[in-house]
Amino acid sequence: MSKEYSSSPDHDHDRDLAVEPAKPALKPPPLYKVILLNDDYTPMDFVVR
């Protein structure tokens, strides 16, 4: 084998290698959580329509 293709530590083969960072895997957002409270104490002034 020639010295050109040897894997010596002083010969860095991947010094010109450009690596693109990986994109993070996206997952769909969670669905809304709705809590219904039916009480007789809350007046209609606090009700949002």
Gaussian input, Z-matrix of N, CA and C with variables (Angstrom, degrees):
# hf/3-21g

backbone

0 1
 N
 C     1     B1
 C     2     B2     1     A1
 N     3     B3     2     A2     1     D1
 C     4     B4     3     A3     2     D2
 C     5     B5     4     A4     3     D3
 N     6     B6     5     A5     4     D4
 C     7     B7     6     A6     5     D5
 C     8     B8     7     A7     6     D6
 N     9     B9     8     A8     7     D7
 C    10    B10     9     A9     8     D8
 C    11    B11    10    A10     9     D9
 N    12    B12    11    A11    10    D10
 C    13    B13    12    A12    11    D11
 C    14    B14    13    A13    12    D12
 N    15    B15    14    A14    13    D13
 C    16    B16    15    A15    14    D14
 C    17    B17    16    A16    15    D15
 N    18    B18    17    A17    16    D16
 C    19    B19    18    A18    17    D17
 C    20    B20    19    A19    18    D18
 N    21    B21    20    A20    19    D19
 C    22    B22    21    A21    20    D20
 C    23    B23    22    A22    21    D21
 N    24    B24    23    A23    22    D22
 C    25    B25    24    A24    23    D23
 C    26    B26    25    A25    24    D24
 N    27    B27    26    A26    25    D25
 C    28    B28    27    A27    26    D26
 C    29    B29    28    A28    27    D27
 N    30    B30    29    A29    28    D28
 C    31    B31    30    A30    29    D29
 C    32    B32    31    A31    30    D30
 N    33    B33    32    A32    31    D31
 C    34    B34    33    A33    32    D32
 C    35    B35    34    A34    33    D33
 N    36    B36    35    A35    34    D34
 C    37    B37    36    A36    35    D35
 C    38    B38    37    A37    36    D36
 N    39    B39    38    A38    37    D37
 C    40    B40    39    A39    38    D38
 C    41    B41    40    A40    39    D39
 N    42    B42    41    A41    40    D40
 C    43    B43    42    A42    41    D41
 C    44    B44    43    A43    42    D42
 N    45    B45    44    A44    43    D43
 C    46    B46    45    A45    44    D44
 C    47    B47    46    A46    45    D45
 N    48    B48    47    A47    46    D46
 C    49    B49    48    A48    47    D47
 C    50    B50    49    A49    48    D48
 N    51    B51    50    A50    49    D49
 C    52    B52    51    A51    50    D50
 C    53    B53    52    A52    51    D51
 N    54    B54    53    A53    52    D52
 C    55    B55    54    A54    53    D53
 C    56    B56    55    A55    54    D54
 N    57    B57    56    A56    55    D55
 C    58    B58    57    A57    56    D56
 C    59    B59    58    A58    57    D57
 N    60    B60    59    A59    58    D58
 C    61    B61    60    A60    59    D59
 C    62    B62    61    A61    60    D60
 N    63    B63    62    A62    61    D61
 C    64    B64    63    A63    62    D62
 C    65    B65    64    A64    63    D63
 N    66    B66    65    A65    64    D64
 C    67    B67    66    A66    65    D65
 C    68    B68    67    A67    66    D66
 N    69    B69    68    A68    67    D67
 C    70    B70    69    A69    68    D68
 C    71    B71    70    A70    69    D69
 N    72    B72    71    A71    70    D70
 C    73    B73    72    A72    71    D71
 C    74    B74    73    A73    72    D72
 N    75    B75    74    A74    73    D73
 C    76    B76    75    A75    74    D74
 C    77    B77    76    A76    75    D75
 N    78    B78    77    A77    76    D76
 C    79    B79    78    A78    77    D77
 C    80    B80    79    A79    78    D78
 N    81    B81    80    A80    79    D79
 C    82    B82    81    A81    80    D80
 C    83    B83    82    A82    81    D81
 N    84    B84    83    A83    82    D82
 C    85    B85    84    A84    83    D83
 C    86    B86    85    A85    84    D84
 N    87    B87    86    A86    85    D85
 C    88    B88    87    A87    86    D86
 C    89    B89    88    A88    87    D87
 N    90    B90    89    A89    88    D88
 C    91    B91    90    A90    89    D89
 C    92    B92    91    A91    90    D90
 N    93    B93    92    A92    91    D91
 C    94    B94    93    A93    92    D92
 C    95    B95    94    A94    93    D93
 N    96    B96    95    A95    94    D94
 C    97    B97    96    A96    95    D95
 C    98    B98    97    A97    96    D96
 N    99    B99    98    A98    97    D97
 C   100   B100    99    A99    98    D98
 C   101   B101   100   A100    99    D99
 N   102   B102   101   A101   100   D100
 C   103   B103   102   A102   101   D101
 C   104   B104   103   A103   102   D102
 N   105   B105   104   A104   103   D103
 C   106   B106   105   A105   104   D104
 C   107   B107   106   A106   105   D105
 N   108   B108   107   A107   106   D106
 C   109   B109   108   A108   107   D107
 C   110   B110   109   A109   108   D108
 N   111   B111   110   A110   109   D109
 C   112   B112   111   A111   110   D110
 C   113   B113   112   A112   111   D111
 N   114   B114   113   A113   112   D112
 C   115   B115   114   A114   113   D113
 C   116   B116   115   A115   114   D114
 N   117   B117   116   A116   115   D115
 C   118   B118   117   A117   116   D116
 C   119   B119   118   A118   117   D117
 N   120   B120   119   A119   118   D118
 C   121   B121   120   A120   119   D119
 C   122   B122   121   A121   120   D120
 N   123   B123   122   A122   121   D121
 C   124   B124   123   A123   122   D122
 C   125   B125   124   A124   123   D123
 N   126   B126   125   A125   124   D124
 C   127   B127   126   A126   125   D125
 C   128   B128   127   A127   126   D126
 N   129   B129   128   A128   127   D127
 C   130   B130   129   A129   128   D128
 C   131   B131   130   A130   129   D129
 N   132   B132   131   A131   130   D130
 C   133   B133   132   A132   131   D131
 C   134   B134   133   A133   132   D132
 N   135   B135   134   A134   133   D133
 C   136   B136   135   A135   134   D134
 C   137   B137   136   A136   135   D135
 N   138   B138   137   A137   136   D136
 C   139   B139   138   A138   137   D137
 C   140   B140   139   A139   138   D138
 N   141   B141   140   A140   139   D139
 C   142   B142   141   A141   140   D140
 C   143   B143   142   A142   141   D141
 N   144   B144   143   A143   142   D142
 C   145   B145   144   A144   143   D143
 C   146   B146   145   A145   144   D144

   B1=1.4564
   B2=1.5223
   B3=1.2609
   B4=1.4558
   B5=1.5166
   B6=1.2927
   B7=1.4557
   B8=1.5337
   B9=1.3239
   B10=1.4656
   B11=1.5293
   B12=1.3195
   B13=1.4521
   B14=1.5251
   B15=1.2928
   B16=1.4651
   B17=1.5231
   B18=1.2974
   B19=1.4685
   B20=1.5164
   B21=1.2855
   B22=1.4542
   B23=1.5216
   B24=1.3243
   B25=1.4722
   B26=1.5224
   B27=1.3436
   B28=1.4550
   B29=1.5285
   B30=1.3168
   B31=1.4659
   B32=1.5286
   B33=1.3116
   B34=1.4716
   B35=1.5267
   B36=1.3296
   B37=1.4598
   B38=1.5296
   B39=1.3140
   B40=1.4667
   B41=1.5237
   B42=1.2939
   B43=1.4592
   B44=1.5257
   B45=1.3314
   B46=1.4565
   B47=1.5210
   B48=1.2937
   B49=1.4593
   B50=1.5245
   B51=1.3253
   B52=1.4599
   B53=1.5189
   B54=1.3176
   B55=1.4589
   B56=1.5182
   B57=1.3263
   B58=1.4588
   B59=1.5261
   B60=1.3314
   B61=1.4693
   B62=1.5279
   B63=1.3053
   B64=1.4650
   B65=1.5233
   B66=1.3264
   B67=1.4600
   B68=1.5269
   B69=1.3317
   B70=1.4678
   B71=1.5247
   B72=1.3046
   B73=1.4673
   B74=1.5282
   B75=1.3211
   B76=1.4594
   B77=1.5133
   B78=1.3136
   B79=1.4562
   B80=1.5243
   B81=1.3201
   B82=1.4658
   B83=1.5311
   B84=1.3358
   B85=1.4649
   B86=1.5224
   B87=1.3231
   B88=1.4688
   B89=1.5266
   B90=1.3044
   B91=1.4591
   B92=1.5246
   B93=1.3292
   B94=1.4545
   B95=1.5209
   B96=1.3218
   B97=1.4606
   B98=1.5303
   B99=1.3048
   B100=1.4612
   B101=1.5165
   B102=1.3190
   B103=1.4630
   B104=1.5228
   B105=1.3095
   B106=1.4618
   B107=1.5186
   B108=1.3237
   B109=1.4541
   B110=1.5251
   B111=1.2902
   B112=1.4560
   B113=1.5272
   B114=1.3416
   B115=1.4635
   B116=1.5254
   B117=1.2815
   B118=1.4682
   B119=1.5253
   B120=1.3005
   B121=1.4518
   B122=1.5302
   B123=1.3214
   B124=1.4587
   B125=1.5259
   B126=1.3403
   B127=1.4644
   B128=1.5318
   B129=1.2973
   B130=1.4618
   B131=1.5350
   B132=1.3300
   B133=1.4623
   B134=1.5341
   B135=1.3175
   B136=1.4647
   B137=1.5246
   B138=1.3084
   B139=1.4609
   B140=1.5254
   B141=1.3137
   B142=1.4633
   B143=1.5123
   B144=1.3242
   B145=1.4705
   B146=1.4936
   A1=110.14
   A2=116.30
   A3=118.61
   A4=109.97
   A5=115.65
   A6=120.91
   A7=111.13
   A8=116.69
   A9=121.47
   A10=111.54
   A11=118.31
   A12=122.19
   A13=113.05
   A14=118.49
   A15=120.04
   A16=109.89
   A17=114.72
   A18=119.70
   A19=109.93
   A20=116.34
   A21=120.40
   A22=109.36
   A23=117.18
   A24=119.67
   A25=114.05
   A26=117.77
   A27=118.90
   A28=112.62
   A29=117.39
   A30=121.59
   A31=108.13
   A32=116.09
   A33=121.47
   A34=109.06
   A35=117.41
   A36=121.63
   A37=112.93
   A38=118.19
   A39=119.57
   A40=112.16
   A41=118.50
   A42=119.72
   A43=112.21
   A44=117.92
   A45=121.70
   A46=111.89
   A47=117.07
   A48=121.77
   A49=109.64
   A50=116.87
   A51=121.89
   A52=108.44
   A53=115.68
   A54=120.85
   A55=108.02
   A56=116.07
   A57=121.27
   A58=108.56
   A59=118.08
   A60=119.31
   A61=110.92
   A62=115.32
   A63=120.67
   A64=110.06
   A65=115.71
   A66=120.73
   A67=108.69
   A68=117.50
   A69=118.56
   A70=110.66
   A71=115.33
   A72=120.48
   A73=108.68
   A74=116.49
   A75=121.27
   A76=109.65
   A77=115.73
   A78=119.82
   A79=108.16
   A80=118.09
   A81=120.28
   A82=110.59
   A83=116.87
   A84=119.36
   A85=110.61
   A86=116.75
   A87=119.10
   A88=110.93
   A89=115.87
   A90=121.06
   A91=109.90
   A92=115.33
   A93=120.31
   A94=110.66
   A95=115.17
   A96=120.88
   A97=106.58
   A98=116.18
   A99=121.92
   A100=108.66
   A101=115.43
   A102=121.03
   A103=107.47
   A104=117.12
   A105=122.36
   A106=108.56
   A107=114.81
   A108=120.12
   A109=107.59
   A110=116.74
   A111=122.33
   A112=107.53
   A113=114.94
   A114=118.12
   A115=109.57
   A116=116.26
   A117=122.17
   A118=111.88
   A119=118.95
   A120=122.31
   A121=112.43
   A122=118.60
   A123=122.18
   A124=110.20
   A125=117.74
   A126=119.76
   A127=110.57
   A128=116.71
   A129=122.41
   A130=112.16
   A131=118.67
   A132=121.41
   A133=111.46
   A134=117.72
   A135=121.96
   A136=112.96
   A137=118.07
   A138=121.58
   A139=109.08
   A140=116.35
   A141=122.09
   A142=107.88
   A143=115.85
   A144=119.61
   A145=110.58
   D1=145.14
   D2=178.59
   D3=-82.18
   D4=160.54
   D5=-178.61
   D6=-69.04
   D7=-19.59
   D8=-178.83
   D9=-65.23
   D10=-35.19
   D11=-176.40
   D12=-101.63
   D13=9.79
   D14=-179.00
   D15=-74.16
   D16=157.58
   D17=-178.76
   D18=-104.21
   D19=54.82
   D20=178.82
   D21=-79.78
   D22=152.72
   D23=-177.83
   D24=-65.55
   D25=-22.99
   D26=-179.65
   D27=-84.40
   D28=-4.07
   D29=178.71
   D30=-111.15
   D31=103.64
   D32=-176.40
   D33=-92.17
   D34=112.18
   D35=-176.82
   D36=-79.09
   D37=-30.28
   D38=-172.93
   D39=-106.91
   D40=29.78
   D41=-179.72
   D42=-73.40
   D43=-23.16
   D44=179.38
   D45=-101.70
   D46=15.86
   D47=-177.24
   D48=-84.06
   D49=124.11
   D50=177.67
   D51=-99.15
   D52=123.24
   D53=-178.68
   D54=-115.30
   D55=123.53
   D56=178.23
   D57=-84.59
   D58=131.52
   D59=179.31
   D60=-63.82
   D61=142.51
   D62=-178.30
   D63=-72.83
   D64=142.84
   D65=177.00
   D66=-79.32
   D67=140.63
   D68=178.64
   D69=-69.29
   D70=145.32
   D71=179.01
   D72=-73.13
   D73=127.57
   D74=-179.47
   D75=-97.37
   D76=139.36
   D77=175.64
   D78=-118.01
   D79=154.57
   D80=-178.32
   D81=-64.84
   D82=149.45
   D83=-179.50
   D84=-68.10
   D85=152.49
   D86=179.03
   D87=-69.40
   D88=154.84
   D89=178.32
   D90=-71.91
   D91=161.92
   D92=179.36
   D93=-69.91
   D94=148.46
   D95=173.94
   D96=-110.18
   D97=120.24
   D98=-175.87
   D99=-114.41
   D100=131.78
   D101=176.54
   D102=-116.50
   D103=122.64
   D104=177.06
   D105=-100.71
   D106=130.71
   D107=179.71
   D108=-123.71
   D109=116.02
   D110=-179.78
   D111=-108.13
   D112=101.43
   D113=178.09
   D114=-129.06
   D115=163.08
   D116=-179.25
   D117=-96.59
   D118=0.33
   D119=-175.30
   D120=-91.04
   D121=-35.24
   D122=-175.44
   D123=-74.55
   D124=122.81
   D125=178.79
   D126=-75.15
   D127=166.65
   D128=-178.72
   D129=-68.98
   D130=-12.53
   D131=178.35
   D132=-64.48
   D133=-28.02
   D134=-178.71
   D135=-92.52
   D136=-2.81
   D137=-176.72
   D138=-82.64
   D139=129.37
   D140=178.40
   D141=-97.77
   D142=129.04
   D143=-179.65
   D144=-106.20

